[in-house]
Amino acid sequence: MFNSIDVGKAAMKLAITTREEEKDMLIHLDGMGIKGAAVDIGGNISQSIPKILERSLVASKRGGLIADEYAQEGAVIGACRDALAQVMMKASNLNVGGKIGIARSEHDICICIFLSIGLLHLDEVVVGMGHRGLEK
């Protein structure tokens, strides 16, 4: 059994992988008993919030992390909003590109958002993490 820190680490590892590395990481996590999913995101962060929430929810369902239930969907949206709140301080109204990593083990689900922020010729990096507890 894993605790919330282990699940958070798994979500972060998924968020920082390339698409090629992601497949291997998902297999590795599954072998450990942690379900995972990931999805790419990009665009103006302020205008993309609804799309980011939707992508995290769809990825969670496709990856088998959650069922099609109100409470589980709410947990994903809540964790994603927490992660977004952390990255918005740096990225508000700027263009971003990055990835969402999602991990679940039994009662814990974590969402990590890893972004590169385009700012003239300087690229900034930001990470946000959200967690929720779920019934099995």
QUIFENPE-V68156 format. One record per run of one state. SS is the DSSP state (a for helix, b for strand, c for the rest). FROM is the first residue (numbers start at 1). TO is the last residue. If there is no record, write none. Layout:
ss:SS from:FROM to:TO
ss:SS from:FROM to:TO
This chain:
ss:c from:1 to:3
ss:a from:4 to:15
ss:c from:16 to:18
ss:a from:19 to:32
ss:c from:33 to:34
ss:b from:35 to:44
ss:a from:45 to:62
ss:c from:63 to:69
ss:a from:70 to:91
ss:c from:92 to:94
ss:b from:95 to:105
ss:c from:106 to:107
ss:b from:108 to:119
ss:c from:120 to:121
ss:b from:122 to:133
ss:c from:134 to:136
